[in-house]
Amino acid sequence: MEVTETIFTTTEETMYNCNTVKWSTFGIDVGRKELAEKVASEFNAAYRGLFPVSELLLHPGEAMHFCDNVRRQFAYWDLPDNIILRSLSE
């Protein structure tokens, strides 16, 4: 099978730079700021008082669970974990 189109061409692009990513690629109908607000709201609802974002990143299993919940909550089925987690640092 021959691949005729490449979505990402460099290592940097595969990191889904939040500044240049085309949100529609992942089925997202809001801008970067709105996405960050939604994800932060979900984080606060789930972890308020338990631990900060930096602690979530030290627990990969919990971080994956959080990302799955964000995808289910907002129906962003194709949104990668790293975009969800990076949006928490906005």
TIPADO-165979 format. One line per field, with one value per atom (N, C-alpha, C, O, CB): residue number from 1; residue in one letter; atom name; y, x, z. Coordinates in pm, whole numbers, always signed. Last residue first. Glycine has a CB too. Layout:
nr: (NUM,...)
rest: (a,...)
atom: (CA,...)
v: (Y,...)
u: (X,...)
w: (Z,...)
//
This chain:
nr: (90,90,90,90,90,89,89,89,89,89,88,88,88,88,88,87,87,87,87,87,86,86,86,86,86,85,85,85,85,85,84,84,84,84,84,83,83,83,83,83,82,82,82,82,82,81,81,81,81,81,80,80,80,80,80,79,79,79,79,79,78,78,78,78,78,77,77,77,77,77,76,76,76,76,76,75,75,75,75,75,74,74,74,74,74,73,73,73,73,73,72,72,72,72,72,71,71,71,71,71,70,70,70,70,70,69,69,69,69,69,68,68,68,68,68,67,67,67,67,67,66,66,66,66,66,65,65,65,65,65,64,64,64,64,64,63,63,63,63,63,62,62,62,62,62,61,61,61,61,61,60,60,60,60,60,59,59,59,59,59,58,58,58,58,58,57,57,57,57,57,56,56,56,56,56,55,55,55,55,55,54,54,54,54,54,53,53,53,53,53,52,52,52,52,52,51,51,51,51,51,50,50,50,50,50,49,49,49,49,49,48,48,48,48,48,47,47,47,47,47,46,46,46,46,46,45,45,45,45,45,44,44,44,44,44,43,43,43,43,43,42,42,42,42,42,41,41,41,41,41,40,40,40,40,40,39,39,39,39,39,38,38,38,38,38,37,37,37,37,37,36,36,36,36,36,35,35,35,35,35,34,34,34,34,34,33,33,33,33,33,32,32,32,32,32,31,31,31,31,31,30,30,30,30,30,29,29,29,29,29,28,28,28,28,28,27,27,27,27,27,26,26,26,26,26,25,25,25,25,25,24,24,24,24,24,23,23,23,23,23,22,22,22,22,22,21,21,21,21,21,20,20,20,20,20,19,19,19,19,19,18,18,18,18,18,17,17,17,17,17,16,16,16,16,16,15,15,15,15,15,14,14,14,14,14,13,13,13,13,13,12,12,12,12,12,11,11,11,11,11,10,10,10,10,10,9,9,9,9,9,8,8,8,8,8,7,7,7,7,7,6,6,6,6,6,5,5,5,5,5,4,4,4,4,4,3,3,3,3,3,2,2,2,2,2,1,1,1,1,1)
rest: (e,e,e,e,e,s,s,s,s,s,l,l,l,l,l,s,s,s,s,s,r,r,r,r,r,l,l,l,l,l,i,i,i,i,i,i,i,i,i,i,n,n,n,n,n,d,d,d,d,d,p,p,p,p,p,l,l,l,l,l,d,d,d,d,d,w,w,w,w,w,y,y,y,y,y,a,a,a,a,a,f,f,f,f,f,q,q,q,q,q,r,r,r,r,r,r,r,r,r,r,v,v,v,v,v,n,n,n,n,n,d,d,d,d,d,c,c,c,c,c,f,f,f,f,f,h,h,h,h,h,m,m,m,m,m,a,a,a,a,a,e,e,e,e,e,g,g,g,g,g,p,p,p,p,p,h,h,h,h,h,l,l,l,l,l,l,l,l,l,l,l,l,l,l,l,e,e,e,e,e,s,s,s,s,s,v,v,v,v,v,p,p,p,p,p,f,f,f,f,f,l,l,l,l,l,g,g,g,g,g,r,r,r,r,r,y,y,y,y,y,a,a,a,a,a,a,a,a,a,a,n,n,n,n,n,f,f,f,f,f,e,e,e,e,e,s,s,s,s,s,a,a,a,a,a,v,v,v,v,v,k,k,k,k,k,e,e,e,e,e,a,a,a,a,a,l,l,l,l,l,e,e,e,e,e,k,k,k,k,k,r,r,r,r,r,g,g,g,g,g,v,v,v,v,v,d,d,d,d,d,i,i,i,i,i,g,g,g,g,g,f,f,f,f,f,t,t,t,t,t,s,s,s,s,s,w,w,w,w,w,k,k,k,k,k,v,v,v,v,v,t,t,t,t,t,n,n,n,n,n,c,c,c,c,c,n,n,n,n,n,y,y,y,y,y,m,m,m,m,m,t,t,t,t,t,e,e,e,e,e,e,e,e,e,e,t,t,t,t,t,t,t,t,t,t,t,t,t,t,t,f,f,f,f,f,i,i,i,i,i,t,t,t,t,t,e,e,e,e,e,t,t,t,t,t,v,v,v,v,v,e,e,e,e,e,m,m,m,m,m)
atom: (N,CA,C,O,CB,N,CA,C,O,CB,N,CA,C,O,CB,N,CA,C,O,CB,N,CA,C,O,CB,N,CA,C,O,CB,N,CA,C,O,CB,N,CA,C,O,CB,N,CA,C,O,CB,N,CA,C,O,CB,N,CA,C,O,CB,N,CA,C,O,CB,N,CA,C,O,CB,N,CA,C,O,CB,N,CA,C,O,CB,N,CA,C,O,CB,N,CA,C,O,CB,N,CA,C,O,CB,N,CA,C,O,CB,N,CA,C,O,CB,N,CA,C,O,CB,N,CA,C,O,CB,N,CA,C,O,CB,N,CA,C,O,CB,N,CA,C,O,CB,N,CA,C,O,CB,N,CA,C,O,CB,N,CA,C,O,CB,N,CA,C,O,CB,N,CA,C,O,CB,N,CA,C,O,CB,N,CA,C,O,CB,N,CA,C,O,CB,N,CA,C,O,CB,N,CA,C,O,CB,N,CA,C,O,CB,N,CA,C,O,CB,N,CA,C,O,CB,N,CA,C,O,CB,N,CA,C,O,CB,N,CA,C,O,CB,N,CA,C,O,CB,N,CA,C,O,CB,N,CA,C,O,CB,N,CA,C,O,CB,N,CA,C,O,CB,N,CA,C,O,CB,N,CA,C,O,CB,N,CA,C,O,CB,N,CA,C,O,CB,N,CA,C,O,CB,N,CA,C,O,CB,N,CA,C,O,CB,N,CA,C,O,CB,N,CA,C,O,CB,N,CA,C,O,CB,N,CA,C,O,CB,N,CA,C,O,CB,N,CA,C,O,CB,N,CA,C,O,CB,N,CA,C,O,CB,N,CA,C,O,CB,N,CA,C,O,CB,N,CA,C,O,CB,N,CA,C,O,CB,N,CA,C,O,CB,N,CA,C,O,CB,N,CA,C,O,CB,N,CA,C,O,CB,N,CA,C,O,CB,N,CA,C,O,CB,N,CA,C,O,CB,N,CA,C,O,CB,N,CA,C,O,CB,N,CA,C,O,CB,N,CA,C,O,CB,N,CA,C,O,CB,N,CA,C,O,CB,N,CA,C,O,CB,N,CA,C,O,CB,N,CA,C,O,CB,N,CA,C,O,CB,N,CA,C,O,CB,N,CA,C,O,CB,N,CA,C,O,CB,N,CA,C,O,CB,N,CA,C,O,CB,N,CA,C,O,CB,N,CA,C,O,CB,N,CA,C,O,CB)
v: (+2642,+2771,+2875,+2989,+2754,+2395,+2491,+2627,+2718,+2438,+2246,+2278,+2380,+2444,+2151,+2188,+2297,+2334,+2444,+2257,+1966,+2095,+2210,+2318,+2100,+1770,+1803,+1937,+2012,+1692,+1775,+1795,+1841,+1939,+1665,+1715,+1843,+1875,+1989,+1840,+1457,+1566,+1703,+1800,+1548,+1297,+1324,+1447,+1531,+1203,+1420,+1345,+1390,+1504,+1362,+1389,+1481,+1402,+1326,+1576,+1243,+1233,+1320,+1325,+1268,+1302,+1165,+1154,+1062,+1083,+1499,+1526,+1395,+1380,+1638,+1512,+1440,+1480,+1493,+1466,+1606,+1705,+1644,+1716,+1804,+1372,+1486,+1580,+1628,+1562,+1208,+1167,+1287,+1300,+1060,+1362,+1323,+1284,+1323,+1206,+1374,+1498,+1464,+1531,+1573,+1103,+1171,+1299,+1331,+1201,+1065,+989,+1055,+1063,+844,+1232,+1263,+1190,+1247,+1226,+1090,+1226,+1263,+1318,+1326,+855,+848,+986,+998,+795,+962,+899,+890,+914,+759,+1044,+1143,+1088,+1159,+1186,+798,+894,+1000,+1043,+959,+696,+625,+717,+714,+507,+885,+865,+795,+831,+787,+1101,+977,+948,+982,+988,+1342,+1242,+1106,+1009,+1289,+1503,+1460,+1355,+1287,+1580,+1562,+1474,+1419,+1302,+1550,+1750,+1617,+1517,+1400,+1624,+1972,+1914,+1774,+1689,+2004,+2033,+1978,+1909,+1801,+2089,+1940,+2034,+1959,+1839,+2135,+1752,+1780,+1873,+1886,+1649,+1804,+1678,+1694,+1654,+1572,+2045,+2016,+1887,+1864,+2010,+1916,+2034,+1991,+1912,+2118,+1716,+1710,+1828,+1838,+1699,+1747,+1613,+1614,+1522,+1547,+2018,+1935,+1800,+1745,+1915,+2093,+2143,+2060,+2036,+2288,+1960,+1928,+1971,+1895,+1995,+2093,+1948,+1905,+1822,+1869,+2348,+2327,+2180,+2147,+2375,+2296,+2341,+2321,+2282,+2489,+2230,+2129,+2168,+2082,+2111,+2475,+2353,+2247,+2183,+2297,+2646,+2671,+2547,+2517,+2786,+2534,+2540,+2562,+2502,+2650,+2583,+2446,+2442,+2357,+2384,+2862,+2794,+2650,+2599,+2800,+2897,+2950,+2880,+2844,+3100,+2772,+2726,+2771,+2692,+2777,+2746,+2791,+2739,+2671,+2942,+2469,+2589,+2626,+2546,+2566,+2223,+2338,+2467,+2563,+2307,+1950,+2051,+2175,+2225,+2085,+1737,+1749,+1851,+1840,+1618,+1748,+1661,+1674,+1627,+1693,+1928,+1796,+1696,+1577,+1805,+2163,+2084,+1944,+1852,+2155,+2277,+2211,+2123,+2020,+2315,+2258,+2286,+2206,+2084,+2248,+2397,+2283,+2331,+2433,+2196,+2601,+2586,+2473,+2457,+2564,+2600,+2729,+2713,+2805,+2808,+2343,+2404,+2535,+2577,+2425,+2105,+2238,+2308,+2328,+2321,+1812,+1888,+2022,+2047,+1807,+1664,+1701,+1785,+1826,+1778,+1646,+1534,+1561,+1488,+1407,+1873,+1872,+1757,+1770,+1863,+1788,+1898,+1899,+1923,+2032,+1595,+1555,+1663,+1633,+1525,+1655,+1665,+1622,+1614,+1809,+1613,+1586,+1594,+1545,+1680,+1490,+1551,+1513,+1398,+1505,+1377,+1489,+1563,+1686,+1439,+1280,+1279,+1400,+1513,+1278,+1078,+1206,+1189,+1095,+1260,+825,+936,+1072,+1172,+927,+520,+639,+757,+786,+662,+210,+331,+448,+472,+363,-118,+0,+124,+138,+0)
u: (-200,-234,-265,-297,-355,-168,-62,-87,-6,+74,-370,-376,-269,-279,-359,-293,-389,-406,-453,-524,-135,-70,-167,-127,-14,-334,-248,-175,-157,-146,-451,-533,-444,-475,-609,-230,-297,-383,-386,-385,-165,-71,-133,-91,+50,-389,-359,-270,-296,-292,-571,-463,-439,-467,-333,-901,-807,-699,-731,-881,-1106,-975,-868,-756,-988,-1337,-1287,-1146,-1074,-1379,-1473,-1355,-1278,-1168,-1265,-1695,-1705,-1594,-1616,-1842,-1666,-1686,-1697,-1707,-1573,-1646,-1726,-1761,-1874,-1652,-1461,-1602,-1691,-1800,-1614,-1226,-1278,-1425,-1505,-1196,-1205,-1222,-1280,-1373,-1087,-1162,-1281,-1309,-1425,-1266,-913,-1029,-1160,-1256,-1024,-761,-776,-895,-970,-647,-779,-831,-856,-961,-732,-643,-784,-850,-962,-794,-390,-462,-611,-695,-404,-332,-338,-414,-493,-196,-323,-427,-443,-555,-394,-95,-223,-340,-442,-222,+110,+64,-70,-151,+165,+174,+97,+34,-82,-14,+281,+370,+302,+365,+421,+76,+172,+270,+335,+248,-45,-114,-17,-26,-229,+134,+128,+57,+96,+56,+77,+212,+215,+292,+312,-184,-160,-24,-11,-170,-213,-202,-177,-151,-88,-468,-330,-328,-427,-257,-713,-639,-493,-405,-703,-836,-794,-715,-656,-912,-993,-981,-947,-1018,-1113,-1025,-910,-896,-796,-787,-1261,-1213,-1111,-1110,-1151,-1301,-1412,-1363,-1418,-1514,-1052,-1096,-1210,-1214,-1138,-1060,-957,-1000,-988,-823,-1274,-1284,-1181,-1211,-1263,-1161,-1285,-1302,-1340,-1406,-950,-923,-1046,-1034,-881,-1091,-1006,-976,-977,-875,-1220,-1298,-1216,-1265,-1345,-999,-1098,-1180,-1207,-1189,-877,-804,-900,-883,-698,-1077,-1041,-971,-1000,-951,-1067,-1189,-1162,-1217,-1297,-810,-843,-966,-969,-867,-833,-735,-772,-767,-597,-1183,-1046,-960,-1008,-1041,-1396,-1366,-1220,-1141,-1398,-1445,-1515,-1494,-1568,-1661,-1253,-1277,-1336,-1284,-1147,-1158,-1301,-1339,-1444,-1356,-894,-933,-1081,-1124,-850,-882,-822,-869,-881,-669,-966,-1065,-1014,-1092,-1107,-731,-822,-924,-964,-895,-426,-557,-658,-667,-565,-157,-242,-375,-429,-267,+2,-16,-110,-140,+116,+11,-2,-33,-90,+125,+55,-76,-96,-210,-95,+208,+228,+92,+23,+325,+233,+108,+123,+59,-5,+454,+427,+299,+261,+545,+493,+424,+395,+318,+507,+642,+501,+426,+307,+486,+893,+825,+676,+594,+887,+953,+933,+858,+770,+1066,+768,+886,+851,+734,+941,+529,+652,+776,+881,+664,+200,+310,+441,+463,+310,+50,-5,+106,+108,-110,+113,+165,+110,+123,+320,-15,-24,+28,-9,-169,+19,+33,+28,+64,-74,+153,+100,+125,+239,+166,+66,+146,+77,-42,+171,+84,+0,+89,+177,-96)
w: (+2917,+2853,+2958,+2924,+2757,+3015,+3049,+2986,+3000,+3003,+2916,+3058,+3098,+3203,+3140,+2661,+2678,+2825,+2855,+2618,+2694,+2668,+2690,+2733,+2523,+2724,+2837,+2816,+2912,+2858,+2467,+2587,+2703,+2770,+2625,+2312,+2292,+2414,+2459,+2164,+2402,+2425,+2400,+2463,+2336,+2327,+2467,+2484,+2570,+2531,+2038,+2103,+2248,+2285,+2023,+1936,+2000,+2075,+2166,+2096,+1828,+1764,+1828,+1778,+1620,+1979,+1972,+1916,+1954,+1890,+2149,+2067,+2051,+2103,+2131,+2320,+2191,+2095,+1975,+2126,+2573,+2468,+2328,+2229,+2469,+2732,+2776,+2662,+2654,+2884,+2593,+2608,+2642,+2586,+2718,+2614,+2482,+2490,+2405,+2424,+2893,+2816,+2679,+2633,+2801,+2952,+3002,+2926,+2897,+3151,+2830,+2783,+2827,+2751,+2834,+2996,+2853,+2792,+2713,+2776,+3239,+3229,+3082,+3049,+3292,+3164,+3206,+3195,+3146,+3353,+3121,+3010,+3040,+2953,+2981,+3383,+3275,+3155,+3093,+3234,+3511,+3550,+3442,+3413,+3685,+3384,+3377,+3409,+3341,+3473,+3451,+3312,+3301,+3215,+3237,+3666,+3675,+3539,+3515,+3786,+3624,+3683,+3699,+3741,+3818,+3544,+3442,+3494,+3415,+3390,+3785,+3691,+3588,+3550,+3620,+3886,+3948,+3856,+3851,+4085,+3731,+3725,+3786,+3741,+3797,+3813,+3680,+3673,+3615,+3573,+4166,+4053,+3922,+3920,+4079,+4350,+4309,+4190,+4118,+4276,+4492,+4503,+4466,+4542,+4414,+4442,+4578,+4594,+4699,+4664,+4163,+4250,+4393,+4455,+4249,+3972,+4063,+4158,+4229,+3983,+3816,+3852,+3966,+4048,+3732,+3782,+3828,+3880,+3976,+3715,+3680,+3809,+3867,+3987,+3797,+3431,+3530,+3670,+3766,+3492,+3310,+3335,+3439,+3526,+3204,+3293,+3369,+3405,+3518,+3288,+3123,+3260,+3348,+3464,+3261,+2891,+2953,+3098,+3186,+2873,+2839,+2858,+2933,+3026,+2722,+2807,+2912,+2942,+3059,+2872,+2582,+2709,+2825,+2932,+2705,+2393,+2426,+2562,+2645,+2317,+2387,+2432,+2470,+2568,+2324,+2280,+2411,+2469,+2587,+2403,+2025,+2124,+2265,+2360,+2089,+1928,+1917,+2032,+2122,+1913,+1828,+1907,+1887,+1836,+2059,+1718,+1660,+1740,+1720,+1651,+1622,+1724,+1660,+1560,+1800,+1473,+1495,+1602,+1664,+1533,+1414,+1525,+1560,+1665,+1647,+1212,+1189,+1294,+1267,+1188,+1321,+1249,+1216,+1194,+1121,+1416,+1510,+1439,+1492,+1595,+1308,+1251,+1333,+1321,+1097,+1497,+1464,+1405,+1448,+1590,+1586,+1442,+1402,+1284,+1379,+1861,+1793,+1645,+1585,+1810,+1947,+1973,+1900,+1878,+2120,+1759,+1813,+1826,+1726,+1725,+1744,+1741,+1812,+1913,+1804,+1708,+1847,+1856,+1966,+1906,+1443,+1506,+1653,+1715,+1493,+1391,+1354,+1420,+1451,+1203,+1476,+1546,+1515,+1603,+1507,+1284,+1423,+1499,+1579,+1490,+981,+1066,+1207,+1244,+1065,+849,+776,+863,+822,+663,+859,+933,+865,+829,+1082,+652,+729,+800,+802,+831,+329,+464,+538,+490,+465,+77,+147,+288,+359,+148,-19,-113,-47,-109,-216,+44,+110,+18,-18,+251,-92,-105,-37,-56,-254,+0,+0,+0,+85,+122)
//
